[in-house]
Amino acid sequence: MSNLKYLKEEWKAVFSCMGCGDCGYAIRPAVGRYLTCPVKEAKGEEGFEIYFARGRMNVLKSLLEGKIPLSKELAEWVYQCSECGNCAEVCHMSQNPYIVLPTCNWIDHVKVWDALRKDLVEAGFAPLDKHGDLIEFMDNDKKKNPYGEERNLKFEWIKEFPEIKDQGELMFFGGCTMPLRQVDTLRSMMKILKVTGKEIAMTKEEWCCGSIALRIGDKKSLTDIIKHNITEFEKKGTKTLFTACAGCYRTWKKDYPELLGKALPFKVKHITEFLIDLLNNNEILFKAEEGEKLKVTYHDPCHLGRHMDLYEIPREVLSKIPGIELIEMKRNRKNAWCCGAGGGVKSQFPDLALEISKERIREALETGADILTTSCPFCIGNLKDAYKEMAPDIQEKIKLIDIIDLIASKI
């Protein structure tokens, strides 16, 4: 137990688990709850006790009691969790705002899972192979992104937009996924900004936010990243920093201040928070719409929703786009089903990530929606990968599109 530095800090949370099993089996139609753990369900017959939170907590209790040791085999199991946080939303919850059961306030499941991951990294049993590659790329001075691309490639798209300044009060943090894998969505963002006349700035000195390392448990990589990124944006005169990545948003807004022990010197916004201000001020002019409305359903990214409680603003954005009708999936907001990409699952266990995504796409189909939209590049990427593997008749029924691209298509 001596090498469980971080898990020992969470022992009260671990031993608070009452073993009720809602984290694996909760079905409550009255409150929109239809099961909880995407990994357990995607595992099918394999998805027994150990793959959802109750079973995980029992393993953690055994670790803290010295009954089992840390190991590479244990690490392989630990990282088969997307850290979506859905288990925390159902844990000992009454679903009645007037009945507060204390146990639900004692366990931050994602924090507990993170603690064990940090212990595995410090003990040398993690990162796993693919995760190690991501961190190596992120730490490499010639790359500074988890995709292993040359550092300058992340900023190639900026050449198309000379109006982007290199410093200013409104700064955009590009992150890694969109600039390297989803450039068309950044072009859509610039189309929106051009219509509104908003000027933004970017710095080519930004590094990966470090979300990858945090989710894997490699805390030591963060020190230099946080210091560099904050210093760089302060130097540029930033008053508001916004990002289009849910993972970057959570890392900047929640993790950085917690790790620093103090507030950041500027505001941090997700792009949907930025867009709603533009829409409320009537700064985005849409084309006139004719004919039937497109039916759109929205997927809540875990890093935006459960991790940061940002549920309504993306929906407000969608409600202001002409020619669309928002239809909710069976599981939405706090009960939303994860896309499967988070927590390092996509890189190390891609088949598991795809199975979870396919379930979400099938759920979107049940709504009769024409479009499944979301506001996270990781979600979009994994959902699209799953979509490509699904039958042609499914692909004919529904399309996947980032909320930014959806807005740009209407102006």
VEXDREN-2710 file (C-alpha; in Angstrom, 1 decimal):
% VEXDREN-2710
k/r/px/py/pz
1/MET/0.0/0.0/0.0
2/SER/3.0/2.3/0.4
3/ASN/3.0/3.0/-3.4
4/LEU/-0.6/4.2/-3.4
5/LYS/0.1/7.8/-2.6
6/TYR/-2.8/9.3/-4.6
7/LEU/-5.3/6.6/-4.0
8/LYS/-4.8/6.8/-0.3
9/GLU/-5.9/10.4/-0.5
10/GLU/-9.2/9.2/-1.9
11/TRP/-9.8/6.4/0.6
12/LYS/-12.9/7.9/2.1
13/ALA/-14.5/8.1/-1.3
14/VAL/-13.5/4.5/-2.1
15/PHE/-14.9/3.1/1.2
16/SER/-18.1/5.2/0.9
17/CYS/-19.3/3.0/-1.9
18/MET/-22.3/1.2/-0.5
19/GLY/-22.4/-1.4/-3.4
20/CYS/-26.0/-0.6/-4.5
21/GLY/-25.1/-1.2/-8.1
22/ASP/-27.0/1.7/-9.7
23/CYS/-23.7/2.5/-11.5
24/GLY/-24.2/-0.7/-13.5
25/TYR/-27.9/-1.4/-13.6
26/ALA/-30.0/1.8/-13.1
27/ILE/-33.0/2.1/-15.4
28/ARG/-35.4/4.9/-14.4
29/PRO/-37.5/6.0/-17.3
30/ALA/-39.2/8.7/-15.2
31/VAL/-35.9/10.7/-15.0
32/GLY/-34.4/9.6/-18.3
33/ARG/-32.0/7.1/-16.8
34/TYR/-31.3/4.1/-19.0
35/LEU/-28.2/2.3/-17.7
36/THR/-25.0/4.0/-16.7
37/CYS/-21.7/2.5/-17.8
38/PRO/-20.8/2.5/-21.5
39/VAL/-17.8/0.2/-21.0
40/LYS/-19.9/-2.4/-19.2
41/GLU/-22.5/-2.4/-21.9
42/ALA/-20.0/-2.4/-24.8
43/LYS/-18.3/-5.4/-23.3
44/GLY/-21.4/-7.4/-23.7
45/GLU/-21.1/-10.8/-21.9
46/GLU/-17.6/-9.8/-20.8
47/GLY/-19.0/-6.7/-19.0
48/PHE/-19.4/-8.3/-15.6
49/GLU/-19.0/-6.6/-12.2
50/ILE/-15.4/-5.5/-12.6
51/TYR/-16.1/-3.2/-15.6
52/PHE/-18.5/-0.8/-13.8
53/ALA/-18.0/1.5/-10.8
54/ARG/-19.1/-0.9/-8.0
55/GLY/-16.7/-3.6/-9.2
56/ARG/-13.9/-1.1/-9.7
57/MET/-14.4/0.3/-6.2
58/ASN/-14.2/-3.2/-4.8
59/VAL/-10.8/-3.7/-6.5
60/LEU/-9.7/-0.3/-5.1
61/LYS/-10.7/-1.4/-1.6
62/SER/-8.6/-4.5/-2.1
63/LEU/-5.6/-2.4/-3.2
64/LEU/-5.9/-0.1/-0.2
65/GLU/-6.2/-3.2/2.1
66/GLY/-3.0/-4.6/0.6
67/LYS/-4.8/-7.7/-0.7
68/ILE/-3.7/-7.2/-4.3
69/PRO/-0.7/-5.3/-5.8
70/LEU/-0.4/-2.8/-8.6
71/SER/0.6/-4.5/-11.8
72/LYS/0.7/-4.1/-15.6
73/GLU/-2.4/-6.4/-15.9
74/LEU/-4.2/-4.2/-13.5
75/ALA/-3.3/-1.1/-15.6
76/GLU/-4.7/-2.8/-18.7
77/TRP/-8.1/-3.1/-16.9
78/VAL/-7.9/0.4/-15.3
79/TYR/-7.7/2.2/-18.6
80/GLN/-10.7/0.5/-20.0
81/CYS/-12.8/3.4/-18.6
82/SER/-13.6/6.6/-20.5
83/GLU/-13.9/8.6/-17.3
84/CYS/-17.2/9.9/-18.5
85/GLY/-18.4/10.4/-15.0
86/ASN/-21.9/8.9/-15.6
87/CYS/-21.3/6.7/-12.5
88/ALA/-21.1/9.8/-10.3
89/GLU/-24.4/11.1/-11.7
90/VAL/-26.3/8.1/-10.6
91/CYS/-24.4/7.3/-7.3
92/HIS/-26.9/7.3/-4.4
93/MET/-29.0/9.9/-6.2
94/SER/-32.6/10.4/-5.2
95/GLN/-33.4/12.3/-8.4
96/ASN/-35.4/14.6/-6.1
97/PRO/-34.0/18.1/-5.4
98/TYR/-35.6/18.0/-2.0
99/ILE/-34.0/14.7/-0.9
100/VAL/-30.3/15.0/-0.7
101/LEU/-28.5/11.7/0.3
102/PRO/-25.0/12.6/1.7
103/THR/-23.2/9.6/0.1
104/CYS/-23.5/11.2/-3.4
105/ASN/-21.5/14.2/-2.1
106/TRP/-18.6/12.0/-0.9
107/ILE/-17.5/10.3/-4.0
108/ASP/-16.0/12.0/-7.0
109/HIS/-15.6/8.9/-9.2
110/VAL/-13.5/10.5/-11.9
111/LYS/-11.1/11.9/-9.2
112/VAL/-10.8/8.4/-7.7
113/TRP/-10.1/6.8/-11.1
114/ASP/-7.5/9.6/-11.8
115/ALA/-5.8/8.9/-8.5
116/LEU/-5.2/5.3/-9.3
117/ARG/-3.9/6.2/-12.7
118/LYS/-1.3/8.5/-11.2
119/ASP/-0.2/5.8/-8.8
120/LEU/0.2/3.4/-11.7
121/VAL/2.3/5.9/-13.6
122/GLU/4.5/6.6/-10.6
123/ALA/4.9/2.8/-10.0
124/GLY/6.0/2.3/-13.6
125/PHE/3.0/0.2/-14.7
126/ALA/1.7/2.9/-16.9
127/PRO/1.4/4.6/-19.3
128/LEU/0.3/1.8/-21.6
129/ASP/2.1/1.5/-25.0
130/LYS/-0.2/3.8/-27.0
131/HIS/-0.5/6.2/-24.1
132/GLY/3.2/6.4/-23.8
133/ASP/3.5/7.4/-27.4
134/LEU/1.0/10.2/-26.9
135/ILE/2.9/11.6/-24.0
136/GLU/6.2/11.3/-25.8
137/PHE/4.9/13.3/-28.7
138/MET/3.4/15.9/-26.4
139/ASP/6.6/16.4/-24.6
140/ASN/8.8/16.5/-27.7
141/ASP/9.9/20.1/-28.5
142/LYS/9.6/19.4/-32.2
143/LYS/6.0/18.3/-31.9
144/LYS/4.2/19.4/-28.8
145/ASN/1.0/17.5/-29.8
146/PRO/-0.2/13.9/-29.1
147/TYR/-0.5/13.1/-32.8
148/GLY/3.2/13.1/-33.5
149/GLU/2.9/15.7/-36.2
150/GLU/5.6/18.3/-36.8
151/ARG/4.9/21.3/-34.5
152/ASN/4.5/23.8/-37.4
153/LEU/1.7/21.8/-39.1
154/LYS/-0.7/22.7/-36.3
155/PHE/-0.6/26.3/-37.6
156/GLU/-0.7/25.8/-41.3
157/TRP/-4.4/26.6/-41.5
158/ILE/-3.7/30.1/-40.1
159/LYS/-2.0/31.1/-43.4
160/GLU/-5.5/31.1/-45.1
161/PHE/-6.6/33.8/-42.7
162/PRO/-4.2/36.8/-42.6
163/GLU/-6.8/38.6/-40.4
164/ILE/-5.9/36.5/-37.5
165/LYS/-3.6/38.6/-35.3
166/ASP/-0.7/37.3/-33.2
167/GLN/-1.9/39.1/-30.0
168/GLY/-5.0/40.7/-28.6
169/GLU/-7.6/40.6/-25.8
170/LEU/-9.6/37.8/-27.5
171/MET/-7.4/34.8/-28.1
172/PHE/-8.2/31.5/-29.6
173/PHE/-6.6/28.3/-28.3
174/GLY/-6.6/25.9/-31.2
175/GLY/-5.6/22.8/-29.3
176/CYS/-4.4/19.8/-31.4
177/THR/-7.3/17.8/-32.8
178/MET/-9.0/20.4/-34.9
179/PRO/-5.8/22.0/-36.4
180/LEU/-4.4/18.6/-37.2
181/ARG/-7.5/16.5/-38.0
182/GLN/-10.5/18.8/-38.5
183/VAL/-9.3/21.9/-40.3
184/ASP/-12.6/22.4/-42.2
185/THR/-14.3/23.1/-38.9
186/LEU/-11.8/25.8/-38.1
187/ARG/-12.6/27.3/-41.6
188/SER/-16.2/27.2/-40.6
189/MET/-15.4/29.1/-37.4
190/MET/-13.6/31.8/-39.4
191/LYS/-16.6/32.1/-41.7
192/ILE/-18.8/32.8/-38.7
193/LEU/-16.3/35.3/-37.3
194/LYS/-16.0/37.1/-40.7
195/VAL/-19.8/37.6/-40.7
196/THR/-19.7/39.1/-37.2
197/GLY/-16.6/41.3/-37.8
198/LYS/-15.0/39.8/-34.7
199/GLU/-11.2/39.8/-34.7
200/ILE/-9.3/37.1/-32.9
201/ALA/-5.7/36.4/-32.2
202/MET/-3.6/33.2/-31.9
203/THR/-0.1/32.4/-30.9
204/LYS/2.0/29.9/-32.7
205/GLU/3.8/29.3/-29.4
206/GLU/0.8/27.5/-27.8
207/TRP/1.5/23.9/-26.7
208/CYS/-0.9/21.0/-26.3
209/CYS/-3.1/21.8/-23.2
210/GLY/-1.9/18.6/-21.5
211/SER/-5.4/17.0/-21.2
212/ILE/-4.0/13.7/-22.6
213/ALA/-1.4/13.5/-19.8
214/LEU/-3.9/14.4/-17.1
215/ARG/-6.3/11.7/-18.2
216/ILE/-3.5/9.1/-18.4
217/GLY/-2.2/10.2/-15.0
218/ASP/1.2/11.6/-16.0
219/LYS/1.1/14.6/-13.7
220/LYS/4.8/15.5/-14.0
221/SER/4.4/16.5/-17.7
222/LEU/2.0/19.2/-16.8
223/THR/4.3/21.5/-14.9
224/ASP/6.1/22.9/-17.9
225/ILE/3.0/22.9/-20.1
226/ILE/0.9/25.0/-17.7
227/LYS/3.6/27.5/-17.0
228/HIS/4.4/27.9/-20.7
229/ASN/0.8/28.2/-21.9
230/ILE/-0.3/30.7/-19.3
231/THR/2.9/32.8/-19.7
232/GLU/2.5/32.8/-23.4
233/PHE/-1.2/34.0/-23.4
234/GLU/-0.5/36.6/-20.6
235/LYS/2.3/38.0/-22.8
236/LYS/-0.1/38.4/-25.7
237/GLY/-2.5/40.6/-23.6
238/THR/-5.2/38.0/-23.3
239/LYS/-8.4/39.0/-21.5
240/THR/-10.6/36.1/-22.8
241/LEU/-9.3/32.8/-24.1
242/PHE/-11.8/30.6/-26.0
243/THR/-11.4/27.1/-27.4
244/ALA/-13.5/24.8/-29.6
245/CYS/-12.3/21.7/-27.8
246/ALA/-14.3/20.3/-24.8
247/GLY/-11.1/18.6/-23.5
248/CYS/-9.0/21.8/-23.8
249/TYR/-11.9/23.7/-22.1
250/ARG/-12.0/21.4/-19.1
251/THR/-8.2/21.4/-18.8
252/TRP/-7.9/25.2/-19.0
253/LYS/-10.9/26.1/-16.9
254/LYS/-10.8/23.4/-14.2
255/ASP/-7.5/21.6/-14.1
256/TYR/-5.1/24.5/-14.6
257/PRO/-6.5/26.5/-11.6
258/GLU/-6.7/23.4/-9.4
259/LEU/-3.1/22.5/-10.2
260/LEU/-1.9/26.0/-9.7
261/GLY/-3.9/26.7/-6.6
262/LYS/-5.1/30.0/-8.0
263/ALA/-7.4/31.6/-10.6
264/LEU/-6.1/32.2/-14.1
265/PRO/-5.3/35.8/-15.1
266/PHE/-8.0/35.8/-17.9
267/LYS/-11.4/34.3/-18.6
268/VAL/-11.7/30.9/-20.3
269/LYS/-14.8/30.1/-22.5
270/HIS/-15.9/27.3/-24.7
271/ILE/-16.8/28.3/-28.2
272/THR/-20.5/27.7/-27.5
273/GLU/-20.3/30.3/-24.7
274/PHE/-18.7/32.7/-27.2
275/LEU/-21.3/31.9/-29.9
276/ILE/-24.3/32.4/-27.7
277/ASP/-23.1/36.0/-27.0
278/LEU/-22.9/36.6/-30.7
279/LEU/-26.3/35.1/-31.3
280/ASN/-28.0/37.0/-28.4
281/ASN/-26.6/40.3/-29.9
282/ASN/-27.9/39.4/-33.3
283/GLU/-24.4/39.5/-34.7
284/ILE/-24.7/36.3/-36.8
285/LEU/-26.9/36.9/-39.9
286/PHE/-28.5/33.8/-41.2
287/LYS/-29.8/33.0/-44.7
288/ALA/-33.6/32.9/-45.1
289/GLU/-34.9/29.4/-44.6
290/GLU/-37.6/27.7/-46.7
291/GLY/-39.2/24.3/-46.5
292/GLU/-39.3/21.8/-43.7
293/LYS/-37.1/22.1/-40.7
294/LEU/-34.1/19.8/-40.3
295/LYS/-34.4/17.7/-37.2
296/VAL/-31.2/17.9/-35.1
297/THR/-30.2/16.0/-32.0
298/TYR/-27.4/17.1/-29.7
299/HIS/-24.8/14.8/-28.1
300/ASP/-23.4/16.1/-24.7
301/PRO/-19.6/15.7/-24.6
302/CYS/-18.6/14.4/-21.2
303/HIS/-15.9/17.0/-20.7
304/LEU/-18.4/19.8/-21.4
305/GLY/-21.4/18.4/-19.7
306/ARG/-20.8/16.1/-16.7
307/HIS/-17.3/17.5/-16.1
308/MET/-18.2/21.2/-16.5
309/ASP/-22.0/21.4/-16.2
310/LEU/-22.3/23.1/-19.6
311/TYR/-25.6/21.6/-20.9
312/GLU/-27.9/24.4/-21.8
313/ILE/-25.8/26.9/-23.7
314/PRO/-25.1/24.6/-26.6
315/ARG/-28.9/23.9/-26.8
316/GLU/-29.5/27.7/-26.7
317/VAL/-27.1/28.1/-29.6
318/LEU/-29.0/25.4/-31.6
319/SER/-32.4/26.9/-30.8
320/LYS/-31.3/30.2/-32.4
321/ILE/-30.3/28.6/-35.7
322/PRO/-33.2/29.0/-38.3
323/GLY/-34.5/26.0/-40.1
324/ILE/-33.8/23.4/-37.4
325/GLU/-35.8/21.6/-34.8
326/LEU/-33.9/20.3/-31.7
327/ILE/-35.0/16.8/-30.7
328/GLU/-33.5/15.2/-27.6
329/MET/-32.1/11.7/-27.4
330/LYS/-33.5/9.3/-24.8
331/ARG/-30.3/9.9/-22.7
332/ASN/-29.3/13.5/-22.6
333/ARG/-27.6/16.1/-20.3
334/LYS/-26.5/14.4/-17.1
335/ASN/-27.7/11.0/-18.3
336/ALA/-26.1/11.3/-21.7
337/TRP/-24.3/8.3/-23.1
338/CYS/-20.6/8.8/-23.6
339/CYS/-19.1/8.7/-27.2
340/GLY/-16.3/6.3/-25.9
341/ALA/-13.3/8.4/-26.9
342/GLY/-12.3/9.8/-23.5
343/GLY/-9.9/8.7/-20.8
344/GLY/-7.4/7.3/-23.2
345/VAL/-9.8/4.6/-24.5
346/LYS/-9.7/5.7/-28.1
347/SER/-6.0/5.4/-28.4
348/GLN/-5.4/2.2/-26.5
349/PHE/-8.7/0.3/-27.0
350/PRO/-10.1/1.7/-30.3
351/ASP/-12.5/-1.2/-30.8
352/LEU/-14.1/-0.6/-27.4
353/ALA/-14.4/3.2/-28.2
354/LEU/-16.1/2.4/-31.5
355/GLU/-18.6/0.0/-29.9
356/ILE/-19.6/2.7/-27.5
357/SER/-20.0/5.3/-30.3
358/LYS/-22.1/2.9/-32.4
359/GLU/-24.6/2.7/-29.5
360/ARG/-24.8/6.5/-29.3
361/ILE/-25.4/6.7/-33.1
362/ARG/-28.2/4.1/-32.8
363/GLU/-29.7/6.2/-30.1
364/ALA/-29.6/9.3/-32.3
365/LEU/-31.4/7.3/-35.0
366/GLU/-34.2/6.5/-32.7
367/THR/-35.1/10.2/-32.5
368/GLY/-35.7/10.4/-36.2
369/ALA/-33.2/13.2/-36.5
370/ASP/-31.5/14.2/-39.8
371/ILE/-28.4/15.4/-38.1
372/LEU/-26.4/14.4/-35.0
373/THR/-24.4/17.3/-33.8
374/THR/-22.0/18.0/-30.9
375/SER/-19.4/20.5/-29.7
376/CYS/-16.2/18.4/-29.2
377/PRO/-13.7/17.3/-31.8
378/PHE/-12.9/14.1/-29.9
379/CYS/-16.6/13.1/-30.0
380/ILE/-17.0/14.1/-33.6
381/GLY/-13.8/12.1/-34.5
382/ASN/-14.9/8.9/-32.8
383/LEU/-18.5/9.1/-33.8
384/LYS/-17.4/9.5/-37.4
385/ASP/-15.1/6.5/-37.2
386/ALA/-17.9/4.4/-35.9
387/TYR/-20.3/5.8/-38.5
388/LYS/-18.0/4.7/-41.3
389/GLU/-18.3/1.1/-40.0
390/MET/-22.1/1.1/-39.8
391/ALA/-24.5/-0.1/-42.5
392/PRO/-25.1/2.1/-45.6
393/ASP/-28.8/2.4/-44.7
394/ILE/-27.9/4.0/-41.3
395/GLN/-25.5/6.4/-43.0
396/GLU/-28.4/7.5/-45.3
397/LYS/-30.7/8.3/-42.4
398/ILE/-28.4/10.6/-40.3
399/LYS/-25.4/12.8/-40.8
400/LEU/-22.8/13.9/-38.2
401/ILE/-21.7/17.5/-38.0
402/ASP/-19.9/19.7/-35.6
403/ILE/-22.1/22.6/-34.2
404/ILE/-19.7/25.1/-35.7
405/ASP/-20.1/23.6/-39.2
406/LEU/-23.9/23.5/-38.7
407/ILE/-24.0/27.3/-38.0
408/ALA/-21.6/28.0/-40.9
409/SER/-23.8/26.1/-43.3
410/LYS/-26.7/28.5/-42.5
411/ILE/-24.9/31.8/-43.1
END
